[in-house]
């Protein structure tokens, strides 16, 4: 058996966290010789930290981190991943949609030729509209992996801990760990698992947030929008050239009535639209560069609760726990 760290970003999970940890402590001993559960409380406004702290005090294999404020799910994951002590890291949500009993399937699917494995549900778990939006976003992100099944990315994942090195060079407030991992490996696999519907609370990942997430993917991690602006400008120029040829032809034919005003207004509107779109996209990139230069941290750890941390065969990399890079995300 292997050594496993389970990292869980926690937000408004007072009702689900005790059950989740209890189930993990039943499953993990069956698949790992050594294990730990890292609870990262992402500035939750309720009593989630108190619950996580109590669980850490009660169980020697549970560690709890409290972030100084709400930084977002991906930022909380970065904090937990950097603090993970073992060779295999499993990440999962705190709402019991990712059953701990499915972790053995993930670990079995992490074959020697793979570096990361995503859990794929047999059926949708959020409803048609939300699942469709989520699937579209995943397909967009998957192009960065290049793997056969990489569009099936999911927050329920298992990966080898060396992949966290891909997070070291990430700067800026729009960190997405799956894209960071794509810079380190294309050895991606999937495993079919049974996922549950959320029974407590509501997800913060609305369709509008997924759209914003998609914008982050396109603007923060690619130059595709800038390239599209160039193509749009070339298209607008081609249309303008065609219209100019039409107007010159009409002039030579003596057709110079006032009706041409409509065509002139159309050309002005077309070029004005192209300019505004171009300025908007360029402004988005400049705005993100400006935010990066502000030095906004990925996270700051306010408190730790790990007084009963067990002795470990793997020496923790303290530098990974203290180095802070800029980054951001949204929390489910």
N, C-alpha and C positions, 0 to 999 in steps of 0.2 A: 504494500500500500504506500501511498505518497503522503506528502505534507500539504495541507490546504489552508489557505486564508480566505474567509468569506467576508466580503466588504459590502456593507449595506448603508446607503444614504438614508437618513431618517428625517421625516418631516410630517408632523401631525400624526404620529403613529402610536399614540398612547394605548389605543385599544388593541392594536395588532402585534406590537413588538414582543410582549411576553410570550404569546403563543408561538410566534415565529422563532424565537430563540429556543424555546422548549423543544420544538420539532427539529431544529437544527442540531441540538445536542443529542438527539436520539439517532439521527441519520449519520452525522459526520464520523462517529467512532467506527461505523461499519465500512467506511471507504478510505479513511485516512489514519495513518499511524500517529500523526500529530496534526492538530488543527487549532484554529482560532476564529473567533467571530469579531469583526471590527465594526462597531456601530458608530457612524458619523452623523451626529445630530446637526443638521444644517440650519442653525438659528431658528428652530421651530418655536412659535409663540406660545405653545401649550406646555404641558409637563413632560414632553418626550425626553428631555435630558434627565430629569429625575428618575424616570423609568429605566433609561439606558444605564444610568449610574448605579441604580440598585441591582440591575442584572449583572453588571461588571463586578460589583462587590460580592455577589452571590456565587458567581461561577468564575473559576480561575482561567477558563479559556475564552472569556468574553472581555473585550476592551471597548471603551467608549471614548469618543472625542467630541467635544463641543466646539463648533466654529463660532467665531465672534459675531457673525450675523448670517443672514441667508445669502449664500453665494450662488446657489443653483445646484442642480443634481450632478452635473458633470464636474463642477469644482469640488463638490463633496467627495465624489468618486476619486478624483485626483489625490485628495488628502488621504483617503483610506488606502488607496493603492500604494502610495509612497510609504505608508506606515506598515504595510503588510510584511510579514516576516518569512513566509514560506514560498516554496517554488511554484505552486499552482495557486492562482487567485480566481475566486468565483465572485462575481458581482450579481446582485439581485435587488429587487424592490422590497419595500417594507410593508406592502399592503396585502401580502399573502396571495397575490396573483401568481407569483412564482413559487410553486410548492417545493419546500426543501426536499421532499421525497424524490424529486426528479434530478437532484444533484448527481447521484450515481450515474445516470444516463449521460450527463454532461462530461463527467470525468472519464467514463468509458469511451466517449466519442473523441476525446482529446488524444488521438493516436500519435505515435512518435513523429509521423510526417506532418503533423499539424501544430500550429502555434496558438490558435484561438478557435474556439467552438461556440457557436451561438445556438441558443434554444429556439426552436420554431414551433409555435402552437399548432395543434391539429386543426383548430378552427379559430376564427376571430374572437377576440375577447372584449372589444370596445363598442361594438355596433358597426353597421355598414359604413356610415359616413366617416367616422373616426378611423376605422381600419383602412378604408380606401386612401384617406389622406396620409396616414402613417406609412402605408405600403409605397405610395408615390415618393415620399421623402426617402425611404430606405433604398429604393431603386436609384434615386439620384446620388445618394452617398456611395452606393455599391460600386459605381464606376471607378472609384479611387482604389478599390481593392483589386479588381480585375479577376476575382475568383468566380467559379461557376455558380455558386450559391450565395455569393456575398451580399445579395440584396436582402437576405433574411437576417439582417443585423437586429439585435435585441439587447435590452438591458440585462437579460439573464444570460450570462456568458461565463466561460472558463478560459483562462489563458495562462501562458507561461510568464513568470514574473519578470523575465528579462525585457518584455515588451514595455515596461514602464519607463525604460530609458528613452523611448520615443517621446515621452512627456517632458523631458528635461529641456528641450530646446523650444518648446511651445511658448510663445509670448502673445500678449494681447487678450482682450476680454471676451473672446468668443471661442473658447476651447471646446472641442468635441473629441472625446477620447477615441472614438472609432476611426475617425480620420487620422488622428495621430498614430494609431496602431497600423493604419494602412501604409504609413511611411516606413514601417519597420518590417512588415511581412505581407505576403500574399497567400500564405499557407493557412487558409480559412476553411472551416468545415461547419456543418450544421447537424443538429440532432432534433428529432421530433419528440416533443414532450406534451404532457397534458397541463395546460394552464387553466387557472380559475378566473371567474369573474370577480371583480372587486366587490366585496360585501360591506365594507365600511368606508364612508367618505366618498369624495369625488376626485377624479384625476384632474390635475392642473393642466394636462396636455390637451387643450381644446384644439379644434381645427385651426383657429387663428394663430395659436402658438406654434402649431406645426408649420404653418406658412412662414412665420417669423423664423423658425428653425431652418427652413429651407433657404431663406434669404441668407442666414448666417453661413450655411454650407457653401452657397454659391459665391458670396462676396468675401468671406473670411478665408476661404481655402481654395480659391481658383480665380483665374482672370477671364472666365467665360463671359461674364456680363460686359466687360470692356471690349472683348472681341465681338460680341453681339452688337454693341454700339457702333463699332467700325463697320460691320456689315449693314446695319440699318442706315448709317450715313451713306454708304455706297449705293444702297437701294434708293434712298431719297435723291441722291445725285443722278442716278440713272433715270428715275421718273422725271426729275426736273429737266434733264436733257431732252427726253422725249417730248415733254410739253413745250419746250423751247422750239424744237423742230416743228411741232404742230402749229405754233403761233406764227413762226416765220413763213411756213407754207401758206397759212391763211392770209398773211400780210402780202405775200407775193401774188396771191390770187385776188387781192382786193377786198377780202372779207375782214374789215377792220371796224366793225360796228361795236357799240358799247357792250354787247353781250360778252365780250372778252373779260369784263370785270369779274365774272364768276370764276373763270380759269385763274386769273391773277390772284384772287382771294384764296383759292384752293392751294396754289403754290405757296403762298405766304404761310398759310396754316400748316401745310405739310412740313416745310422747313423749320417753322417755329416749334412744332411738335418734336421733330428730330433733335433740335438743339436742347430743348428742355429735358428730354429723356437722357441725352448724353450728359448734360450737366448734373442730373439727378444721380446717375450711376457713378460718375467721377466724384461727386460730393459724398456719396456713401463710402467710397474707398478712403477719401481724405478724412472723413469723420472718424473712421475706425483707426486710421493712423494716429490721429489726434488723441483718441482715447488710450491707445497703446502707450503713447508718450507720457500720459498721466501717471503711469506706474501702478495702475490698479492691481491689487494682489489677487491671486487665484483664491486664496483662503488665508485666514489667520486662525490658529487653534487657540481658543480661550482656555479650555480646561481639558484634562485627560483623566480618565478613571481606569487605571490598569494596575492597581496596587497588588493584585493577586496574579500578575502575569507569570506564566510558568517559565521554567528554564527551557531554552530553545537550542536546538542543534544548529540552527542557522543564525549567525550573528546579524542583528538588525542593522540596516544601513541608516545611521542616524542622520546623515547629511540629507537623505531623501525626505526625512520628516521635517526638516527645518528650512530647506530652500523653498522660497515662495516665488512662483512665476505668475505673471498676469494671466487671467483667463476667466471665462464665465459660462453659464448655461442656464437652463430652466429646469425647474424641479417638478416631478410628477407627484 
